[in-house]
Amino acid sequence: MDGIKPATVLAGLSHISSVISAVILMFIPLFAGTEIIAQSGGLNQLSETKLTLIEMNGTGAILTLIFPWVVTGLSVVSTIMGAPERKEAKKVLWRWRSYSWGAAIVMAFFVALSFTTLGIFYIPALALTIGAAIFNK
């Protein structure tokens, strides 16, 4: 065994990066929100606070945070299964390598569609996933 391939390292770093981004979004208050602190006779006193993604959107946001984990996890699996030293048929290897490219494309769409809210946090994971797909030849 020669060691770990660069594509596998990049895919692993991409997966770790997406996990770190999700943990930051779950536990660090980054989003602006308002809270009613005094309500009397039709007048409300509001206070601006910072909220986490879960506080702002409820537990349904967890699915949005898990999606990049799954995509980058697929990239890790595809780089391991598409290793060049495998003695399997080339058709099977190219299928695994195409999953790596598919993961990069899906991650790019996720970042583009959610750029103003969550996508900016996943740019490092996107770059590493694309790098893994390039090196997985």
Secondary structure, 3 states (H helix, E strand, C coil): CCCCCHHHHHHHHHHHHHHHHHHHHHHCCCEEEEEEEEEECCEEEEEEEEECHHHHHCCCHHHHHHHHHHHHHHHHHHHHHCCCCCCCCHHHHHHHHHHHHHHHHHHHHHHHHCCCCCHHHHHHHHHHHHHHHHHCC
